[in-house]
Amino acid sequence: MKTIWFHMQGYRDLPDDFRDRYDSIWVTPPNDELCHSPEVAKYLHWNLDELEMADDLGFDGLGLNEHHQNGYGFPISPNMIATVLARRKSNAALVILGNTLPLYNPPIRVAEEFALLDCLSGGRLVAGFPVGSPMDTTGCYGIPPTQVRPRYHEAHDLIKQAWTRPGPFAFNGRFNKLRYVNPWPKPLQKPHPPIWLAGGGSVETWKFATDNDYTYSYLSFMGHKYAKVLMDGSAQLLFKVALCRPAFWQRARLHDQAQLRISVEPSRRQRVQLRLQAARSDLEAARSRFADGNRRKPCDCGRTNRRSSSQYPRRPSHGHPADSIDGSRADCI
């Protein structure tokens, strides 16, 4: 089992009467009234401190994601945060879950930035391709709901081709018409970094994951038991109803049987349990434990030195650093 420190990077100081005064934390909370840039500057440094601490403590991966116009989690561009982490001397995977593909026009930008991160990190990237939440795709970026998945599928195909086909070549899609697709560089991992999907139970995402042998990350807000019900299909017994959709494992088994495979790899699934941000007192306590005496000391070349293994022993890594979190083998919480 592999473990990931997944940081939502939310806004930490909302007013106590927020629930009574505002409709939502997403899309519509007034920015000038609630979001104060000096506080954000402080939070961003705290977030990076916490991610670096997770790396020091031996987590197998550092998780980042993308959301827009909200206080629930506003990393905006996980690639920018990952660039800071990519130069560290580490074997922790950079799990970017992910870049919301329908938002990019053209999506070749994702292919370029992910390839750059993979090279900069020494091949530690896990490339997350989420469809995206309706709040991000439709609410913030104005994409018609009927175009979200068509744009997603086309973006996925363009990025995969950019990583695996020799360039330059032309791409003539419905939403993207590019005369020259020729990204510099291509990813360090060949043929490409492991690709993970994320979702909250959408049948279409399940099918896309099984059809392409991608890891599916169920984003659970309600804990392990609810996630197990959804993934195993035991809701029929729990709620005494016949669901019109088969569970993820049923779909995976059907797909494997059609491909004449013997069994389904359990590692195709992971569960991401989202937790609330730590209270201020908890945060300060964590920061005090990570005080000056425990911080990494910069080396002459400007990069950071890892602590000795005697301080925080890590799980053994075999082969390439990214192998420790490869989506084809990892079973993550």
N, C-alpha and C positions, 0 to 999 in steps of 0.2 A: 504494500500500500504506500502511495506517495501522498505527501501533504503539501498544500499550497497556502501561502498567506495571501488572501485576496482582500485588497484594500479598496473600499468604495469611495474614499476621499470626500465624504460629505461635509456640508457646512455645519459647524459645531455649536453655533450660538444663536439659535432661533428664539424669539420671545416666548415666554411661558403661555401666552394666550393665542399662540399661532393657530391652533385648531379652531378656535372660535372666530377668528378674524379673516381667515383665508380659506379658499376652496381647496387648494392643493399645494404640495411642495414642488410640483412639476409644471413647467410651461408658463404658468400665469403668476407666480408670486412676484410682486414688484421688486425689481432689482435695486433701485436706488433706496428703497425703504428698508430692505432686509439684507442685502449683500454689500458688505463694506470691504473695499479692496485692501486696506491695511490688515484687516483680520485674515483675508484670504492669503496674503503674502506670508503671514505667520503659519497658517494651516498647511500651506504647501511645503514649507520646510519641515514641519512636524511629520507630514505624511512621508516624506522621503526618509526622515530619521527612522520612522517605524518600519518602513520597507527594508532599509539597510539593517536594522536590528533583526528583522526576520531572517534575512540572509545570513547574518552572523550566527543566529541560533540554530541553523541547520535545516530550515525548510527547503523542500525539494524544488519549489517554484515560488515565484513572486507574481501575484495576479493583479492585472489592471484591466479596466474596461472603459467604455466610451458612453457618455451621456451628455445631454445639452439642456440649458435653461432650467436648471433645477438645483435645489439644495440637498437632495437625497444622495447625490453622488456627481460631482462635477469635475472629473479629470479632463473633460473636453477632448483632449488628444492624448490617449495613453501612449502613443509613440514618443511624444516629447518627454514624458516621465521615464519611459523605458530607456531612452538614450542616456539619461543620467546613470541608470543602473547598469547599462550594458558594458561600461568601461571598468567595472569592478572586477577584481580577480576572484572569480566565483565559479561554481559549477551548478548554481541554481538556475533553473529554466526561467525565462521571461515569458510568462503565460499572459499574452495579450488577448483577452476574451471580451471584446475584440475590437476590430474596426467594423463599424456598421456599414456594410457594403452598399446598400442603396443610396447612401448619402453622398457618395463620391462620384464626381463627374469631371473627368473620366476616372474609373476605378484603377487605372494604371498607376495612380498615385499610391494606392495601397501596396501594389506589387513592388514599387520602388522603395518605399519606406520600410516595408517588412524585410526586403532583401538587404537593405543597408543595416538594419538592426541585427539581422542574423550574422552578417559579416563583422560588425562592430563587437558583438558579444561572443564571438568565437563559436557560433553555431548553437546558441542556447534558446533560440526563439521557438515558441509555440504560437502558431498563427490562428487566431480565433476569427471566425467568419459568422457573426450573428446576423440574423435578419434585421434585428432592431425592434425596439418597442414602438408602438403606435405614437406615443408621446414624442419620441425623437423623430421618427420618419415623417409622420403626418402633422403632428402638432407643431414641431419646431422648424422642420425643413420644408413643409408644404407639399410633400409627395402624395399624390392621390393614392388612397388605399389599394386600388386595383392595380397600381403599378409597382407596389413594393416588392412583391415576390418576383415578377418578371425582371425588374431591375437587378434584384439580388442574384438570380440565376445567371443572368448575362455577365454581371460583374465577376462572379465566381469563375465562369469559363474564361473570361479575358485574363484574369490574374493567373490561373493555372497555365494557360498557354504562354503567357509572358515568362513564366518561370521555367517552362519545360521545352518550348520550341526555340530553335535558333532564330535570332532576329537579323535584320528587320523583316517583319511580315505585316500584312494588312489584316485588320479586323473590321468586319462589316456587320455590326449588330443592329438591333432595333433602336437602342438608346446610345450606343457608342460606335462611331464610325471613324476609325483611325487609319490613316495611310501608312504610318510607320509605328510599329510596336517593337521597341528595341531597348529595353531597360538596362541601364548600367547602374549597379552591378546586378547579377543574379544571386540568389541565396547561396550561402556556404553549404548548407545541408542539401543533399541531392537525393531525389530529384527536386525536392522542396521541403520546407519545414513541415512538421506534423500539423495537420489542420484539425481544429476542434470547432464544433458547433455548440451553441447554447440556446436554451429555450425553456418555456414554462409548460410544455405539454402539447404543443402544436403537432398534429398528425403529419402535416406537410414537412415539418423539420425532422421528425422521426424518419420519415421515408427517405428524405435527402441524406440523412446520416447513414442509414443502412445501405442505401444504393451506392454510396461512395466510400463505405468502410471508414467513416469518420467517427471520432469520439463524440458522444452526445453528452453535454453538460446540463443536467437539470438544475435550474436555478430555484432552490427551495427557500421560501420564506417561512415555512411552517414545520420544518424539522424532518428527521429521518423517516418517521412512520408514515407521514403523508407522501413523501417521495417514494417510499417502497410501494404504497398502494398504487400510485400512478404508474410506476415503472413495471410492476409485476402484473398489473391488471386485476388485482384482487378487489377492486372497487365493486365488482359485481356482487361479491359476497358481503362486503362491508355495508353497502348501501341498498342491497337487494334490488338492484336494477341491472338491466342488460345494456351495457354501453354500446353505442354504435361504432366505436372505434377500438381496434385491438391495441393492447399495451405495447410499449416499446420492445420488450423482449419477444413478444409474439411476432412482431414485424421483423425483428432481427432474425429469428429462427426461420421464418418463412423465406426471407431473402437468402439465408445460407443454404437452405434446402434447395432452392432454385439454382444456386450456384454449385451444387453438389459438394458442399462442405460438410465435414463431420460434426462440428459443434460450433457454438457461438462463443466468442471470446468475451468473458465477463469484463475485460478491461475496456470494452467499447463504451462503457458507461462510467460517468463520474457524477458526483453530486456536489454542488456548490451550495453550502449553507451560508446564507447571508446573515450577518449579525449586525446589531445596532452599534453605532460608534460608542467608544468607551466614554464614560462620564468624565468630566473634567478632573475629578480627584483621581480616578484610575489612570488617566492619561499622565497626570503629573507624577504619579507614583512610578509609572513605566519609564518616564523620561529620567527620573532620578536614578533608577537602576541602571540606566544607560548613560551615566554621567561621564565626565571627562576621562576618568581612569579607564573606562571600558571602550572608549571610542578608538577606531582604527587610526593609526598614525600614517600620514601621507609619506610616500617614498619620494625620492628625488625626481622621478620622472613624472610626478603629478598624479599617478594612479595610487590606489589604496592597497594596503597589505591586509591579507586575511589574518584572522587570529590563529593561534596555534590550535591544532586539533585536540590538544589536551584540555583546552578551555571549553570548547564546544565541539565534541566529536561529531562528525557527519556520517551519514550512511555511506557505505562504499559506493563509488561510482565506477562503472565498467565501460571502457571504450570512450566514445565521444561524449562530452559533457551533456549534450542534449539527450543521449540515450536514457538518462535517469528519469526522464519525464515524458518520453516518447508516447504519443497518444495511442500507439498500437499495443502498448504493454501496461501503461500506467492505470491504476485504479485509485482515483483521488477522492478526497473528501472536500 
